[in-house]
Amino acid sequence: MRETALVIMAAGIGSRYGAGIKQLAKVGPSGEIIIDYSIHDALKAGFNKIIFIIRKDIEEEFREVIGKRIERIAPVDYVYQEMNDLPEGYKTPEGRKKPWGTAQAVWAAREVIDCPFAVINADDFYGAGSFKALHEYLTNEMSEDDEVYDYCMAGYILGNTLSESGTVARGVCSQNEDGYLRSVTETYKIGRKEGKVTGEDVDGRERELDEKSLVSMNMWGLKPNIIKVLGEGFPKFLDSLKADDIKSEYLLPVVIDGLIQGGLAKVKVLPIEDKWYGVTYQEDRQYVADAIRRMVDDKVYGEKLFG
C-alpha cells in the first residue's frame, strides 16, 4: 500500500481562544485532545505516519501532552513553523508577531514530506469519514501524472461548521459538474444573523450565504510536488506586501486556488456529511467535549481512545 502521512498544523497562536494553548485543550473523557481523535481516525483509515508542525516555544508542552503518546503508536516527525523561516534574502519585518500562515506551515515540512499526505488544522474535529475519503483518494484515485497537479479536498456543509460562540472564517467553495473545485473564496465573520447565515468578503462587504454550500476546513489531500510550488510562491507573496504590512499571511487555499485558475491543478471535492467541531473560542471547548461524550456513549469512540 502506498505510504501516506497526516500533517497536522499546530503552530497557530489562537488569539481568539484566550489563555492557554487551544490545540492542547482537553475534550475527551480520559483527557484526550482534539488531535488525538484526528490521529486515531487517520491511523484507522490507513495513514502511516504523523508530521506535527509546531512552534519551538510550545515544543516541550506539546511533546509532553501528546507527542510522547503518539510516538508509541506511529512514526512521528516534528517540524517548526517560525517567523524567520523565510526564503533566502528575506527578513521578518519589525513588529510581526505571528508566523506566515498555512502555506508557510506546509512549506516548513519540506524536509520530511516524501509521500502523498493529508494536511489538517490541529484544533478541528473532522470526523472519521473525512479521513477515509481522503485516504481512499490519495491511495487509489490520485493520478501519478504531474502535468496537472491532482489534489483533493474535504468539503464540509457550511451549516455543519458554524460556532455557537462567535463568528468564523471559511473558504466557500465553488465546484464544476464533475465535482472538481472551481474556486475557494475566503469569507470572514460568518455566523447566523436574524435567521440567515451571513459573512463578509475580503473588503468587509456583508453577504448572505447558503448554509448548504460546501466549505474548506483546511483539510487537503496533496502530493509532495506542492512543496516546490510553495517555495516558488513564497518570495512572490513577500514581494507583494507593503512595507508596513505585518499581518498578511501566505495561505494554502489561496495558493491552491491560484493553481486552479492557472490550469495547473485539479482538486476533487470530497463531500463530507460529518459535523465539524472546533475550538476557536474558550466557550467551544465544553461544546466539543459534550459532542465527544455523546459519540463515546454511542460507541463511536472508546472511553479511553488509545487503549
C-alpha atoms as a printed R data frame, in Angstrom:
    type eleno elety resid chain resno       x      y       z
1   ATOM     1    CA   MET     A     1   0.000  0.000   0.000
2   ATOM     2    CA   ARG     A     2   1.197  3.496  -0.821
3   ATOM     3    CA   GLU     A     3   2.694  5.332   2.146
4   ATOM     4    CA   THR     A     4   0.646  8.296   3.313
5   ATOM     5    CA   ALA     A     5   1.230 10.910   6.001
6   ATOM     6    CA   LEU     A     6  -1.003 13.059   8.183
7   ATOM     7    CA   VAL     A     7   0.380 16.584   8.510
8   ATOM     8    CA   ILE     A     8  -1.036 18.470  11.497
9   ATOM     9    CA   MET     A     9  -0.685 22.258  11.622
10  ATOM    10    CA   ALA     A    10  -0.375 23.072  15.320
11  ATOM    11    CA   ALA     A    11   1.670 26.272  15.329
12  ATOM    12    CA   GLY     A    12  -1.250 28.729  15.378
13  ATOM    13    CA   ILE     A    13  -1.307 31.060  18.340
14  ATOM    14    CA   GLY     A    14  -5.100 31.160  18.569
15  ATOM    15    CA   SER     A    15  -5.571 34.744  19.672
16  ATOM    16    CA   ARG     A    16  -9.362 34.436  19.987
17  ATOM    17    CA   TYR     A    17  -9.092 31.476  22.341
18  ATOM    18    CA   GLY     A    18  -7.628 33.395  25.283
19  ATOM    19    CA   ALA     A    19  -5.332 31.906  27.921
20  ATOM    20    CA   GLY     A    20  -3.711 28.571  27.205
21  ATOM    21    CA   ILE     A    21  -2.763 26.683  24.046
22  ATOM    22    CA   LYS     A    22  -6.050 25.789  22.358
23  ATOM    23    CA   GLN     A    23  -4.537 22.842  20.461
24  ATOM    24    CA   LEU     A    24  -3.926 21.174  23.833
25  ATOM    25    CA   ALA     A    25  -7.365 21.767  25.380
26  ATOM    26    CA   LYS     A    26  -8.737 18.517  26.831
27  ATOM    27    CA   VAL     A    27 -12.073 17.460  25.341
28  ATOM    28    CA   GLY     A    28 -12.212 13.655  25.770
29  ATOM    29    CA   PRO     A    29 -13.404 11.675  28.810
30  ATOM    30    CA   SER     A    30  -9.877 10.436  29.545
31  ATOM    31    CA   GLY     A    31  -8.156 13.750  28.896
32  ATOM    32    CA   GLU     A    32  -7.871 13.377  25.109
33  ATOM    33    CA   ILE     A    33  -7.375 16.475  22.994
34  ATOM    34    CA   ILE     A    34  -8.811 17.035  19.514
35  ATOM    35    CA   ILE     A    35  -5.552 15.980  17.849
36  ATOM    36    CA   ASP     A    36  -5.925 12.549  19.469
37  ATOM    37    CA   TYR     A    37  -9.192 11.954  17.635
38  ATOM    38    CA   SER     A    38  -7.755 13.101  14.314
39  ATOM    39    CA   ILE     A    39  -4.782 10.765  14.705
40  ATOM    40    CA   HIS     A    40  -6.996  7.873  15.815
41  ATOM    41    CA   ASP     A    41  -9.268  8.303  12.784
42  ATOM    42    CA   ALA     A    42  -6.355  8.814  10.383
43  ATOM    43    CA   LEU     A    43  -4.464  5.699  11.507
44  ATOM    44    CA   LYS     A    44  -7.664  3.667  11.322
45  ATOM    45    CA   ALA     A    45  -8.204  4.951   7.771
46  ATOM    46    CA   GLY     A    46  -4.701  3.770   6.794
47  ATOM    47    CA   PHE     A    47  -2.356  6.730   7.152
48  ATOM    48    CA   ASN     A    48   1.157  5.537   8.026
49  ATOM    49    CA   LYS     A    49   2.921  8.388   9.793
50  ATOM    50    CA   ILE     A    50   2.312 11.685  11.569
51  ATOM    51    CA   ILE     A    51   4.041 15.041  10.977
52  ATOM    52    CA   PHE     A    52   3.481 17.733  13.605
53  ATOM    53    CA   ILE     A    53   4.068 21.364  12.614
54  ATOM    54    CA   ILE     A    54   4.613 23.308  15.830
55  ATOM    55    CA   ARG     A    55   6.477 26.301  17.223
56  ATOM    56    CA   LYS     A    56   9.664 25.822  19.193
57  ATOM    57    CA   ASP     A    57   8.265 27.727  22.162
58  ATOM    58    CA   ILE     A    58   5.467 25.160  22.668
59  ATOM    59    CA   GLU     A    59   7.587 22.090  21.878
60  ATOM    60    CA   GLU     A    60   8.157 20.938  25.466
61  ATOM    61    CA   GLU     A    61   4.496 21.121  26.442
62  ATOM    62    CA   PHE     A    62   3.366 19.682  23.106
63  ATOM    63    CA   ARG     A    63   5.626 16.641  23.369
64  ATOM    64    CA   GLU     A    64   4.566 16.072  26.973
65  ATOM    65    CA   VAL     A    65   0.819 16.349  26.335
66  ATOM    66    CA   ILE     A    66   0.617 14.409  23.084
67  ATOM    67    CA   GLY     A    67   3.890 13.713  21.285
68  ATOM    68    CA   LYS     A    68   5.264 11.036  23.591
69  ATOM    69    CA   ARG     A    69   1.990  9.089  23.491
70  ATOM    70    CA   ILE     A    70   1.675  9.199  19.716
71  ATOM    71    CA   GLU     A    71   5.317  8.202  19.242
72  ATOM    72    CA   ARG     A    72   4.414  4.833  20.801
73  ATOM    73    CA   ILE     A    73   1.797  4.024  18.149
74  ATOM    74    CA   ALA     A    74   3.060  5.643  14.931
75  ATOM    75    CA   PRO     A    75   6.189  7.123  13.323
76  ATOM    76    CA   VAL     A    76   6.329 10.835  14.173
77  ATOM    77    CA   ASP     A    77   8.261 13.815  12.785
78  ATOM    78    CA   TYR     A    78   8.348 17.330  14.260
79  ATOM    79    CA   VAL     A    79   8.966 20.449  12.206
80  ATOM    80    CA   TYR     A    80   8.871 24.072  13.280
81  ATOM    81    CA   GLN     A    81   6.961 26.971  11.789
82  ATOM    82    CA   GLU     A    82   8.849 30.107  12.739
83  ATOM    83    CA   MET     A    83   8.596 33.711  11.598
84  ATOM    84    CA   ASN     A    84  12.214 33.751  10.479
85  ATOM    85    CA   ASP     A    85  11.918 30.633   8.281
86  ATOM    86    CA   LEU     A    86  11.901 32.607   5.049
87  ATOM    87    CA   PRO     A    87  13.341 32.232   1.548
88  ATOM    88    CA   GLU     A    88  16.951 33.284   1.209
89  ATOM    89    CA   GLY     A    89  17.392 37.047   1.165
90  ATOM    90    CA   TYR     A    90  14.234 37.892   3.117
91  ATOM    91    CA   LYS     A    91  13.888 39.090   6.711
92  ATOM    92    CA   THR     A    92  10.985 39.227   9.154
93  ATOM    93    CA   PRO     A    93   9.619 42.782   9.348
94  ATOM    94    CA   GLU     A    94   9.868 44.518  12.696
95  ATOM    95    CA   GLY     A    95   6.669 44.219  14.708
96  ATOM    96    CA   ARG     A    96   5.374 40.956  13.229
97  ATOM    97    CA   LYS     A    97   4.171 38.600  15.967
98  ATOM    98    CA   LYS     A    98   2.765 35.538  14.164
99  ATOM    99    CA   PRO     A    99   4.100 33.003  11.652
100 ATOM   100    CA   TRP     A   100   3.208 33.476   7.999
101 ATOM   101    CA   GLY     A   101   0.125 31.275   7.588
102 ATOM   102    CA   THR     A   102  -0.847 27.817   6.394
103 ATOM   103    CA   ALA     A   103   1.178 27.807   3.178
104 ATOM   104    CA   GLN     A   104   4.332 28.612   5.147
105 ATOM   105    CA   ALA     A   105   3.356 25.887   7.643
106 ATOM   106    CA   VAL     A   106   3.309 23.180   4.969
107 ATOM   107    CA   TRP     A   107   6.491 24.591   3.408
108 ATOM   108    CA   ALA     A   108   8.139 24.262   6.848
109 ATOM   109    CA   ALA     A   109   7.740 20.478   6.496
110 ATOM   110    CA   ARG     A   110   9.658 20.412   3.208
111 ATOM   111    CA   GLU     A   111  12.442 18.181   4.549
112 ATOM   112    CA   VAL     A   112  10.133 15.403   5.796
113 ATOM   113    CA   ILE     A   113   7.244 15.280   3.296
114 ATOM   114    CA   ASP     A   114   8.081 12.496   0.842
115 ATOM   115    CA   CYS     A   115   4.704 10.856   0.133
116 ATOM   116    CA   PRO     A   116   1.066 11.818  -0.513
117 ATOM   117    CA   PHE     A   117  -0.369 13.467   2.576
118 ATOM   118    CA   ALA     A   118  -3.423 14.963   4.213
119 ATOM   119    CA   VAL     A   119  -2.996 18.298   5.961
120 ATOM   120    CA   ILE     A   120  -5.327 19.439   8.743
121 ATOM   121    CA   ASN     A   121  -5.681 22.024  11.489
122 ATOM   122    CA   ALA     A   122  -4.819 20.830  14.983
123 ATOM   123    CA   ASP     A   123  -7.872 22.386  16.622
124 ATOM   124    CA   ASP     A   124 -10.527 20.979  14.255
125 ATOM   125    CA   PHE     A   125 -12.512 17.772  14.817
126 ATOM   126    CA   TYR     A   126 -13.118 16.417  11.317
127 ATOM   127    CA   GLY     A   127 -14.812 13.037  11.884
128 ATOM   128    CA   ALA     A   128 -13.738  9.593  10.702
129 ATOM   129    CA   GLY     A   129 -15.481  9.836   7.329
130 ATOM   130    CA   SER     A   130 -13.199 12.613   6.115
131 ATOM   131    CA   PHE     A   131 -10.001 10.654   6.764
132 ATOM   132    CA   LYS     A   132 -11.415  7.589   4.994
133 ATOM   133    CA   ALA     A   133 -12.382  9.690   1.972
134 ATOM   134    CA   LEU     A   134  -9.001 11.409   1.698
135 ATOM   135    CA   HIS     A   135  -7.013  8.216   2.195
136 ATOM   136    CA   GLU     A   136  -9.050  6.450  -0.478
137 ATOM   137    CA   TYR     A   137  -8.355  9.262  -2.937
138 ATOM   138    CA   LEU     A   138  -4.661  9.522  -2.079
139 ATOM   139    CA   THR     A   139  -4.043  5.789  -2.470
140 ATOM   140    CA   ASN     A   140  -6.436  4.712  -5.230
141 ATOM   141    CA   GLU     A   141  -7.657  7.685  -7.256
142 ATOM   142    CA   MET     A   142  -4.876 10.267  -7.358
143 ATOM   143    CA   SER     A   143  -3.103 10.460 -10.710
144 ATOM   144    CA   GLU     A   144   0.632  9.823 -10.940
145 ATOM   145    CA   ASP     A   145   0.874 12.321 -13.807
146 ATOM   146    CA   ASP     A   146   2.295 15.654 -12.657
147 ATOM   147    CA   GLU     A   147   1.435 17.567 -15.832
148 ATOM   148    CA   VAL     A   148  -1.650 18.809 -13.951
149 ATOM   149    CA   TYR     A   149  -1.377 18.534 -10.185
150 ATOM   150    CA   ASP     A   150  -4.053 16.174  -8.843
151 ATOM   151    CA   TYR     A   151  -5.208 17.038  -5.322
152 ATOM   152    CA   CYS     A   152  -8.358 16.617  -3.240
153 ATOM   153    CA   MET     A   153 -10.207 18.482  -0.512
154 ATOM   154    CA   ALA     A   154 -12.745 17.608   2.166
155 ATOM   155    CA   GLY     A   155 -15.849 19.700   1.504
156 ATOM   156    CA   TYR     A   156 -17.991 20.309   4.588
157 ATOM   157    CA   ILE     A   157 -21.537 21.648   4.635
158 ATOM   158    CA   LEU     A   158 -21.301 25.232   5.890
159 ATOM   159    CA   GLY     A   159 -24.139 24.822   8.377
160 ATOM   160    CA   ASN     A   160 -22.240 21.922   9.979
161 ATOM   161    CA   THR     A   161 -19.201 24.088  10.685
162 ATOM   162    CA   LEU     A   162 -20.528 27.154  12.495
163 ATOM   163    CA   SER     A   163 -19.510 28.026  16.046
164 ATOM   164    CA   GLU     A   164 -22.060 28.576  18.803
165 ATOM   165    CA   SER     A   165 -19.709 31.097  20.427
166 ATOM   166    CA   GLY     A   166 -18.924 33.613  17.699
167 ATOM   167    CA   THR     A   167 -18.205 34.173  14.036
168 ATOM   168    CA   VAL     A   168 -15.757 32.125  11.970
169 ATOM   169    CA   ALA     A   169 -13.803 32.347   8.716
170 ATOM   170    CA   ARG     A   170 -14.333 29.753   6.000
171 ATOM   171    CA   GLY     A   171 -13.257 29.103   2.437
172 ATOM   172    CA   VAL     A   172 -16.541 28.946   0.483
173 ATOM   173    CA   CYS     A   173 -16.178 26.545  -2.446
174 ATOM   174    CA   SER     A   174 -17.494 26.530  -5.991
175 ATOM   175    CA   GLN     A   175 -17.223 23.304  -7.991
176 ATOM   176    CA   ASN     A   176 -17.939 22.167 -11.536
177 ATOM   177    CA   GLU     A   177 -20.332 19.447 -12.694
178 ATOM   178    CA   ASP     A   178 -17.609 16.794 -12.290
179 ATOM   179    CA   GLY     A   179 -17.051 17.645  -8.638
180 ATOM   180    CA   TYR     A   180 -13.771 19.488  -9.103
181 ATOM   181    CA   LEU     A   181 -13.066 22.738  -7.320
182 ATOM   182    CA   ARG     A   182 -13.558 25.918  -9.346
183 ATOM   183    CA   SER     A   183 -12.549 28.382  -6.658
184 ATOM   184    CA   VAL     A   184 -12.259 28.971  -2.910
185 ATOM   185    CA   THR     A   185 -13.446 32.342  -1.651
186 ATOM   186    CA   GLU     A   186 -12.134 33.286   1.773
187 ATOM   187    CA   THR     A   187 -15.106 34.630   3.747
188 ATOM   188    CA   TYR     A   188 -14.969 36.174   7.212
189 ATOM   189    CA   LYS     A   189 -17.212 36.818  10.216
190 ATOM   190    CA   ILE     A   190 -19.597 34.025   9.241
191 ATOM   191    CA   GLY     A   191 -22.448 33.412  11.647
192 ATOM   192    CA   ARG     A   192 -26.223 33.229  11.993
193 ATOM   193    CA   LYS     A   193 -27.954 36.591  11.968
194 ATOM   194    CA   GLU     A   194 -31.719 37.091  12.061
195 ATOM   195    CA   GLY     A   195 -32.356 33.567  10.808
196 ATOM   196    CA   LYS     A   196 -29.821 33.800   7.998
197 ATOM   197    CA   VAL     A   197 -26.158 32.886   7.584
198 ATOM   198    CA   THR     A   198 -24.063 35.890   6.636
199 ATOM   199    CA   GLY     A   199 -20.385 36.622   6.154
200 ATOM   200    CA   GLU     A   200 -18.044 39.299   4.894
201 ATOM   201    CA   ASP     A   201 -15.780 39.274   1.877
202 ATOM   202    CA   VAL     A   202 -12.151 40.389   1.958
203 ATOM   203    CA   ASP     A   203 -13.255 44.025   1.600
204 ATOM   204    CA   GLY     A   204 -15.681 43.817   4.533
205 ATOM   205    CA   ARG     A   205 -18.869 43.703   2.464
206 ATOM   206    CA   GLU     A   206 -21.575 41.582   4.072
207 ATOM   207    CA   ARG     A   207 -23.435 38.976   2.037
208 ATOM   208    CA   GLU     A   208 -25.885 36.171   2.691
209 ATOM   209    CA   LEU     A   209 -24.549 32.625   2.388
210 ATOM   210    CA   ASP     A   210 -26.244 29.318   1.605
211 ATOM   211    CA   GLU     A   211 -25.694 27.177   4.678
212 ATOM   212    CA   LYS     A   212 -25.784 24.072   2.460
213 ATOM   213    CA   SER     A   213 -22.829 25.261   0.404
214 ATOM   214    CA   LEU     A   214 -19.540 23.400   0.767
215 ATOM   215    CA   VAL     A   215 -16.633 24.992   2.572
216 ATOM   216    CA   SER     A   216 -12.993 24.183   3.036
217 ATOM   217    CA   MET     A   217 -11.869 23.436   6.592
218 ATOM   218    CA   ASN     A   218  -8.214 23.337   5.557
219 ATOM   219    CA   MET     A   219  -8.327 19.574   5.073
220 ATOM   220    CA   TRP     A   220  -6.463 18.870   1.851
221 ATOM   221    CA   GLY     A   221  -5.055 15.793   0.167
222 ATOM   222    CA   LEU     A   222  -1.787 16.755  -1.543
223 ATOM   223    CA   LYS     A   223   1.362 15.348  -3.104
224 ATOM   224    CA   PRO     A   224   4.980 16.297  -2.338
225 ATOM   225    CA   ASN     A   225   5.078 18.408  -5.507
226 ATOM   226    CA   ILE     A   226   3.172 21.132  -3.614
227 ATOM   227    CA   ILE     A   227   6.397 21.893  -1.716
228 ATOM   228    CA   LYS     A   228   8.100 23.199  -4.870
229 ATOM   229    CA   VAL     A   229   5.021 25.320  -5.632
230 ATOM   230    CA   LEU     A   230   5.015 26.806  -2.132
231 ATOM   231    CA   GLY     A   231   8.730 27.509  -2.226
232 ATOM   232    CA   GLU     A   232   8.474 29.329  -5.552
233 ATOM   233    CA   GLY     A   233   5.402 31.280  -4.491
234 ATOM   234    CA   PHE     A   234   6.662 32.462  -1.099
235 ATOM   235    CA   PRO     A   235   9.079 35.139  -2.426
236 ATOM   236    CA   LYS     A   236   6.355 36.431  -4.763
237 ATOM   237    CA   PHE     A   237   3.969 36.729  -1.820
238 ATOM   238    CA   LEU     A   238   6.567 38.566   0.279
239 ATOM   239    CA   ASP     A   239   7.377 40.919  -2.586
240 ATOM   240    CA   SER     A   240   3.685 41.823  -2.878
241 ATOM   241    CA   LEU     A   241   3.441 43.124   0.700
242 ATOM   242    CA   LYS     A   242   3.561 46.780   1.637
243 ATOM   243    CA   ALA     A   243   6.482 47.806   3.826
244 ATOM   244    CA   ASP     A   244   4.278 48.303   6.903
245 ATOM   245    CA   ASP     A   245   2.251 45.075   6.471
246 ATOM   246    CA   ILE     A   246   2.976 42.861   9.482
247 ATOM   247    CA   LYS     A   247  -0.204 40.767   9.470
248 ATOM   248    CA   SER     A   248  -0.800 39.298   5.996
249 ATOM   249    CA   GLU     A   249  -0.485 35.530   5.711
250 ATOM   250    CA   TYR     A   250   0.662 33.164   2.986
251 ATOM   251    CA   LEU     A   251  -2.391 30.902   2.781
252 ATOM   252    CA   LEU     A   252  -2.631 27.379   1.386
253 ATOM   253    CA   PRO     A   253  -6.181 27.821  -0.049
254 ATOM   254    CA   VAL     A   254  -5.060 30.949  -1.910
255 ATOM   255    CA   VAL     A   255  -2.067 29.099  -3.403
256 ATOM   256    CA   ILE     A   256  -4.232 26.166  -4.481
257 ATOM   257    CA   ASP     A   257  -6.862 28.493  -5.915
258 ATOM   258    CA   GLY     A   258  -4.139 30.172  -7.957
259 ATOM   259    CA   LEU     A   259  -3.057 26.795  -9.358
260 ATOM   260    CA   ILE     A   260  -6.652 26.023 -10.345
261 ATOM   261    CA   GLN     A   261  -7.181 29.388 -12.019
262 ATOM   262    CA   GLY     A   262  -3.922 28.922 -13.908
263 ATOM   263    CA   GLY     A   263  -4.942 25.475 -15.147
264 ATOM   264    CA   LEU     A   264  -2.061 23.882 -13.248
265 ATOM   265    CA   ALA     A   265  -4.085 21.806 -10.787
266 ATOM   266    CA   LYS     A   266  -7.360 19.978 -10.384
267 ATOM   267    CA   VAL     A   267  -8.819 19.451  -6.932
268 ATOM   268    CA   LYS     A   268 -11.516 16.834  -6.332
269 ATOM   269    CA   VAL     A   269 -14.058 17.960  -3.743
270 ATOM   270    CA   LEU     A   270 -14.957 15.062  -1.446
271 ATOM   271    CA   PRO     A   271 -18.347 15.867   0.171
272 ATOM   272    CA   ILE     A   272 -18.304 15.150   3.912
273 ATOM   273    CA   GLU     A   273 -21.542 14.688   5.825
274 ATOM   274    CA   ASP     A   274 -19.889 14.603   9.273
275 ATOM   275    CA   LYS     A   275 -20.432 17.542  11.587
276 ATOM   276    CA   TRP     A   276 -17.296 19.554  12.159
277 ATOM   277    CA   TYR     A   277 -16.308 20.702  15.639
278 ATOM   278    CA   GLY     A   278 -13.592 23.157  16.507
279 ATOM   279    CA   VAL     A   279 -12.131 25.116  19.392
280 ATOM   280    CA   THR     A   280 -11.983 28.712  18.209
281 ATOM   281    CA   TYR     A   281 -13.197 30.306  21.450
282 ATOM   282    CA   GLN     A   282 -12.859 29.223  25.088
283 ATOM   283    CA   GLU     A   283 -16.606 28.524  25.172
284 ATOM   284    CA   ASP     A   284 -16.234 25.998  22.334
285 ATOM   285    CA   ARG     A   285 -14.237 23.568  24.460
286 ATOM   286    CA   GLN     A   286 -17.217 22.393  26.504
287 ATOM   287    CA   TYR     A   287 -19.394 22.205  23.391
288 ATOM   288    CA   VAL     A   288 -16.848 19.914  21.730
289 ATOM   289    CA   ALA     A   289 -16.404 17.875  24.922
290 ATOM   290    CA   ASP     A   290 -20.175 17.310  25.128
291 ATOM   291    CA   ALA     A   291 -20.295 16.197  21.478
292 ATOM   292    CA   ILE     A   292 -17.458 13.726  22.023
293 ATOM   293    CA   ARG     A   293 -19.165 12.427  25.155
294 ATOM   294    CA   ARG     A   294 -22.214 11.625  23.027
295 ATOM   295    CA   MET     A   295 -20.026  9.831  20.479
296 ATOM   296    CA   VAL     A   296 -18.416  7.792  23.255
297 ATOM   297    CA   ASP     A   297 -21.860  6.882  24.596
298 ATOM   298    CA   ASP     A   298 -22.828  5.803  21.065
299 ATOM   299    CA   LYS     A   299 -19.688  3.596  20.887
300 ATOM   300    CA   VAL     A   300 -18.150  5.631  18.062
301 ATOM   301    CA   TYR     A   301 -15.059  6.010  20.267
302 ATOM   302    CA   GLY     A   302 -13.885  4.183  23.359
303 ATOM   303    CA   GLU     A   303 -13.904  5.700  26.828
304 ATOM   304    CA   LYS     A   304 -10.118  5.735  26.529
305 ATOM   305    CA   LEU     A   305  -9.094  6.419  22.954
306 ATOM   306    CA   PHE     A   306  -5.723  4.693  22.836
307 ATOM   307    CA   GLY     A   307  -6.371  1.644  24.967
